[in-house]
Amino acid sequence: MSMYNYVARRVAFMAVTLFLVTVIAFGVTNILPGNVALLILGPNASPESIQALKAQMGLNQPLYLQYVDWVLGLLQGDMGTSLRYEEPVVSLIMEKLPRSLLLAFAATFVAVSLSIPLGVYSAVHQNEPADVATSLFAFVGISLPIFLWGLVSILVFAVWLDLLPTGGYVSPIKSPVGALKHLVLPAASMGFALTAYIMRMTRSSMLEVLSEEYVKLARAKGMTQRVVVLRHALRNAIIPVITVVAFQFSYAFGGVVVLEKVFYWPGIGQLTLTAIQSRDIPLIQGCIIVVALIYMASNFAADLLYAYFDPRIRYGGEE
C-alpha cells in the first residue's frame, strides 16, 4: 500500500468520524431543556411571536431537515449565530481558538521536553536511585489532577514568590514578554501533569528495545552508550511514544476547559462553559465540532509520524 493510499484511508476514516460527531452534537443539543425562540425573545414574548421566530429559524421543521440545514451551513463555514453574544459562532471561536491552541502546544512542548529525556535516562539506569526518583515523580504526576497542579503553581510562584501573574492573557503580538509571563504557569502546570504519562511510556518502550538482540549486537561491536541509546534504541522506541504524545496533546486541549477557568485564560474552554451555562445551542455545537476536529487532526498527525518512523505501517505491515 502506497503512502497516498495510506493517507486516503485515514482521511476517509476522519470523514466518517466527523459525520458521527455532527450527529451526536446535533442530537445532544436538541434534547437539552429550553426553548431557543423563548431564549432569544425573552420570557415576556407572546406565543405568536415565538411561533413566528421558530418558523423563521426553521425550528418547526422535522429534526432531520434541521440537521441537513445545519450540516450544509457547516460545509459553507456557517455555524450559526450565538444566542448570547449575537455574533457569528465562527467569529467567536476563531477569536478564542488560537489562545487555547497556544496553551495546549506550550503544555505539550513542556511535557515532551521533560518526559522523553527523563524516560530514556530512567530506562538506561533501571532500578537505580534515579529510576526510582523518576518513577515516583510519574506516580505523583498521574495521581494529581490538572487543576491541583494549577492551584499549587499559583500559590508558590504567584502568591508566595510573586514571580508570575496569577492568571489572565496577554496577546503575543502586543507584548511578547507579557504573553510569556502569563503563559508560563498554565503551560507548566498542564505540562507537568502530562509529563508523567509520556515518561512512563518512554521508559517502558526503551526497556523493551534495549533488550533486543540488535541493540546487544551494537554494544558488542564497541559502539558507545550514547550511539546505542540515541541512534539505535530511541528511534525504534519513539514509535509508541508518538501515540501517547498525540493523545496527551488532545488531552491538553480538552483539559484547557478546566485550566482556563483556574487561570482566567480566555480560550475555547471558557467559551464552551459560557455557552453551556447560557444554553447557547449554536455556540455549543460549534465548540463541539471544533474540539472534535482538533482531536482528529492530532491523531492524523500521529498516523503520519508512524508512517515516517516505521515504513511497515504505511505499507500495510500492521495488518
C-alpha positions as CSV (number, residue, x, y, z in Angstrom):
1,M,0.0,0.0,0.0
2,S,1.5,3.4,-1.0
3,M,1.7,6.4,1.2
4,Y,-1.1,8.0,-0.9
5,N,-3.5,5.2,-0.2
6,Y,-2.5,5.2,3.5
7,V,-3.3,8.9,3.9
8,A,-6.5,8.5,1.8
9,R,-7.7,5.7,4.2
10,R,-7.0,7.9,7.2
11,V,-8.8,10.9,5.7
12,A,-11.9,8.7,4.9
13,F,-11.9,7.5,8.5
14,M,-11.8,11.1,9.7
15,A,-14.7,12.0,7.5
16,V,-16.8,9.2,8.9
17,T,-15.8,10.1,12.4
18,L,-16.7,13.8,11.8
19,F,-20.1,12.7,10.4
20,L,-20.8,10.8,13.6
21,V,-19.7,13.8,15.7
22,T,-22.2,16.1,13.9
23,V,-25.0,13.6,14.5
24,I,-24.2,13.3,18.2
25,A,-23.6,17.0,18.7
26,F,-26.9,17.9,17.0
27,G,-28.8,15.2,18.8
28,V,-27.5,16.0,22.3
29,T,-28.0,19.8,22.0
30,N,-31.5,19.3,20.7
31,I,-32.6,17.3,23.7
32,L,-31.4,20.0,26.1
33,P,-34.2,21.7,28.0
34,G,-35.2,25.1,27.0
35,N,-36.9,26.8,24.0
36,V,-34.4,28.6,21.7
37,A,-37.0,31.0,20.4
38,L,-38.0,31.8,24.0
39,L,-34.4,32.4,25.0
40,I,-34.0,34.9,22.1
41,L,-37.3,36.8,22.6
42,G,-37.3,36.7,26.4
43,P,-39.9,35.4,28.9
44,N,-42.5,38.0,28.1
45,A,-42.8,37.1,24.4
46,S,-46.2,36.2,23.1
47,P,-46.9,32.7,21.8
48,E,-47.5,34.1,18.3
49,S,-44.1,35.8,18.2
50,I,-42.4,32.6,19.4
51,Q,-44.1,30.6,16.7
52,A,-43.1,33.2,14.1
53,L,-39.5,33.1,15.1
54,K,-39.5,29.3,15.1
55,A,-40.8,29.4,11.5
56,Q,-38.1,31.9,10.6
57,M,-35.3,29.8,12.1
58,G,-36.7,26.6,10.7
59,L,-37.3,25.1,14.2
60,N,-40.7,24.0,13.3
61,Q,-39.3,21.6,10.7
62,P,-38.6,17.9,11.4
63,L,-35.3,17.3,13.1
64,Y,-33.7,15.6,10.2
65,L,-34.3,18.6,8.0
66,Q,-32.9,20.9,10.7
67,Y,-29.8,18.6,10.8
68,V,-29.4,18.8,7.0
69,D,-29.6,22.6,7.0
70,W,-27.1,22.8,9.8
71,V,-24.6,20.5,8.1
72,L,-25.0,22.4,4.8
73,G,-24.2,25.5,6.8
74,L,-21.1,23.9,8.3
75,L,-19.9,22.9,4.8
76,Q,-20.1,26.6,3.9
77,G,-18.3,27.8,7.1
78,D,-21.6,28.9,8.7
79,M,-22.1,27.7,12.3
80,G,-25.0,29.9,13.0
81,T,-25.3,32.9,15.3
82,S,-24.6,32.9,19.1
83,L,-27.8,33.4,21.1
84,R,-25.8,35.0,24.0
85,Y,-23.4,37.2,22.1
86,E,-25.5,37.8,18.9
87,E,-22.4,37.3,16.8
88,P,-21.4,34.6,14.3
89,V,-20.2,31.5,16.1
90,V,-17.3,31.1,13.7
91,S,-16.0,34.6,14.6
92,L,-16.3,33.8,18.4
93,I,-14.5,30.5,18.0
94,M,-11.7,31.9,15.8
95,E,-11.0,34.6,18.4
96,K,-10.7,32.1,21.2
97,L,-9.2,29.1,19.4
98,P,-5.6,30.4,18.9
99,R,-5.3,31.1,22.6
100,S,-6.3,27.5,23.6
101,L,-4.0,26.1,20.9
102,L,-1.1,28.2,22.2
103,L,-1.7,26.9,25.7
104,A,-2.0,23.2,24.5
105,F,1.1,23.4,22.3
106,A,3.1,25.1,25.1
107,A,2.0,22.4,27.6
108,T,2.8,19.6,25.2
109,F,6.2,21.2,24.5
110,V,7.0,21.3,28.2
111,A,5.8,17.7,28.7
112,V,7.9,16.3,25.8
113,S,11.0,18.3,26.7
114,L,10.9,16.8,30.2
115,S,9.4,13.3,29.7
116,I,11.5,11.9,26.9
117,P,14.9,12.7,28.4
118,L,13.7,11.5,31.8
119,G,12.2,8.3,30.4
120,V,15.4,7.5,28.4
121,Y,17.6,8.2,31.4
122,S,15.3,6.1,33.7
123,A,15.4,3.2,31.3
124,V,19.2,3.3,30.9
125,H,19.6,3.4,34.7
126,Q,17.0,0.9,35.5
127,N,16.4,0.1,39.2
128,E,19.0,2.7,40.2
129,P,18.1,5.6,42.6
130,A,17.5,7.9,39.6
131,D,15.0,5.4,38.1
132,V,13.2,5.2,41.5
133,A,13.0,9.0,41.8
134,T,11.6,9.5,38.3
135,S,9.1,6.7,38.8
136,L,7.9,8.4,42.0
137,F,7.6,11.7,40.1
138,A,5.5,9.9,37.5
139,F,3.3,8.4,40.1
140,V,2.7,11.7,41.8
141,G,2.0,13.4,38.4
142,I,-0.6,10.8,37.4
143,S,-2.3,11.0,40.8
144,L,-2.8,14.7,40.9
145,P,-5.5,16.4,38.7
146,I,-4.5,19.2,36.4
147,F,-6.4,21.9,38.3
148,L,-4.5,21.0,41.5
149,W,-1.2,21.5,39.7
150,G,-2.5,24.9,38.7
151,L,-3.6,25.9,42.2
152,V,-0.2,24.8,43.6
153,S,1.8,26.7,41.0
154,I,-0.3,29.8,41.6
155,L,0.3,29.5,45.4
156,V,4.0,29.0,45.1
157,F,5.1,31.2,42.1
158,A,2.4,33.9,42.1
159,V,1.5,34.3,45.8
160,W,4.5,33.3,47.8
161,L,7.3,34.2,45.5
162,D,5.5,36.9,43.5
163,L,7.4,36.0,40.3
164,L,4.5,35.5,37.9
165,P,0.9,36.7,37.4
166,T,-1.9,34.6,38.9
167,G,-3.7,34.5,35.6
168,G,-5.1,36.3,32.6
169,Y,-4.0,36.6,29.0
170,V,-1.8,39.0,27.0
171,S,-1.6,38.8,23.2
172,P,1.9,37.9,22.0
173,I,1.6,40.5,19.3
174,K,1.0,43.3,21.8
175,S,3.6,42.2,24.3
176,P,5.7,39.0,23.8
177,V,7.3,39.3,27.3
178,G,3.9,39.8,28.9
179,A,2.4,37.0,27.0
180,L,5.2,34.7,28.1
181,K,4.8,35.6,31.7
182,H,1.1,34.8,31.6
183,L,1.7,31.6,29.7
184,V,4.4,30.0,31.9
185,L,2.2,28.9,34.8
186,P,-0.7,27.4,33.0
187,A,1.6,25.7,30.4
188,A,3.9,24.4,33.1
189,S,1.0,23.2,35.3
190,M,-0.5,21.2,32.4
191,G,2.9,20.1,31.1
192,F,3.9,18.6,34.4
193,A,0.7,16.7,34.6
194,L,1.2,15.3,31.0
195,T,4.9,14.5,31.6
196,A,4.2,11.5,33.8
197,Y,2.3,9.6,31.1
198,I,4.8,10.3,28.3
199,M,7.7,9.5,30.6
200,R,6.3,6.1,31.7
201,M,5.7,5.1,28.1
202,T,9.1,6.3,27.0
203,R,10.7,4.3,29.8
204,S,8.7,1.1,29.1
205,S,9.4,1.3,25.3
206,M,13.1,2.0,25.8
207,L,13.4,-1.0,28.2
208,E,11.8,-3.3,25.6
209,V,14.0,-2.0,22.8
210,L,17.2,-2.1,24.9
211,S,16.7,-5.9,25.4
212,E,16.5,-6.6,21.7
213,E,19.3,-8.6,20.0
214,Y,20.3,-5.9,17.6
215,V,21.0,-3.5,20.5
216,K,23.1,-6.1,22.2
217,L,24.9,-6.6,18.9
218,A,25.6,-2.9,18.6
219,R,27.1,-2.9,22.0
220,A,29.2,-6.0,21.2
221,K,30.6,-4.1,18.2
222,G,32.0,-1.5,20.5
223,M,29.6,1.3,19.9
224,T,29.4,3.9,22.6
225,Q,26.4,4.0,25.0
226,R,25.3,7.4,23.5
227,V,25.2,6.0,20.0
228,V,23.4,2.8,21.0
229,V,20.8,4.6,23.0
230,L,20.1,7.6,20.8
231,R,20.7,6.3,17.3
232,H,19.5,2.7,17.6
233,A,17.2,2.3,20.6
234,L,15.4,5.6,20.8
235,R,14.5,5.7,17.1
236,N,12.6,2.5,17.5
237,A,11.3,3.1,21.0
238,I,9.8,6.5,19.9
239,I,7.0,5.0,17.8
240,P,4.6,4.0,20.7
241,V,5.6,7.3,22.4
242,I,4.1,9.2,19.5
243,T,0.8,7.7,20.2
244,V,0.9,9.0,23.8
245,V,2.1,12.4,22.8
246,A,-0.7,12.8,20.3
247,F,-3.2,11.6,22.9
248,Q,-1.8,13.9,25.5
249,F,-2.0,16.9,23.2
250,S,-5.7,16.1,22.7
251,Y,-6.0,15.7,26.4
252,A,-4.2,19.1,26.9
253,F,-6.6,20.8,24.5
254,G,-9.6,19.2,26.3
255,G,-8.0,20.0,29.7
256,V,-7.9,23.7,28.9
257,V,-11.6,23.8,29.8
258,V,-10.7,23.3,33.5
259,L,-7.3,25.1,33.4
260,E,-8.6,28.1,31.6
261,K,-11.1,28.6,34.5
262,V,-8.3,28.4,37.1
263,F,-6.0,30.9,35.3
264,Y,-8.7,33.1,33.8
265,W,-7.4,32.2,30.3
266,P,-10.0,33.4,27.7
267,G,-9.9,30.5,25.3
268,I,-12.2,27.9,23.8
269,G,-12.7,26.2,27.2
270,Q,-14.1,29.3,28.8
271,L,-16.3,29.9,25.7
272,T,-17.7,26.4,25.9
273,L,-18.5,26.7,29.6
274,T,-20.3,30.0,29.0
275,A,-22.2,28.5,26.1
276,I,-23.4,25.6,28.2
277,Q,-24.4,27.8,31.2
278,S,-26.4,30.1,28.9
279,R,-27.8,27.2,26.8
280,D,-26.4,28.8,23.7
281,I,-27.1,25.8,21.4
282,P,-25.4,27.1,18.2
283,L,-22.3,28.0,20.2
284,I,-22.2,24.7,22.0
285,Q,-22.5,22.8,18.7
286,G,-19.7,24.9,17.1
287,C,-17.4,24.3,20.1
288,I,-18.0,20.6,20.0
289,I,-17.2,20.4,16.3
290,V,-14.0,22.4,16.7
291,V,-12.8,20.3,19.6
292,A,-13.5,17.1,17.7
293,L,-11.6,18.5,14.7
294,I,-8.6,19.2,16.9
295,Y,-8.7,15.7,18.3
296,M,-8.8,14.2,14.8
297,A,-6.1,16.4,13.5
298,S,-3.7,15.4,16.3
299,N,-4.4,11.7,15.7
300,F,-4.0,12.2,12.0
301,A,-0.6,13.8,12.6
302,A,0.4,10.9,14.8
303,D,-0.6,8.5,12.0
304,L,1.7,10.3,9.6
305,L,4.5,10.2,12.1
306,Y,4.0,6.5,12.5
307,A,4.4,6.1,8.8
308,Y,7.6,8.2,8.8
309,F,9.3,6.4,11.6
310,D,8.1,2.9,10.6
311,P,7.6,2.3,6.8
312,R,6.0,-1.1,7.6
313,I,2.9,0.8,8.8
314,R,2.2,2.7,5.6
315,Y,2.9,-0.4,3.5
316,G,0.3,-2.4,5.4
317,G,2.8,-4.2,7.7
318,E,0.4,-3.7,10.7
319,E,-2.2,-5.8,9.1
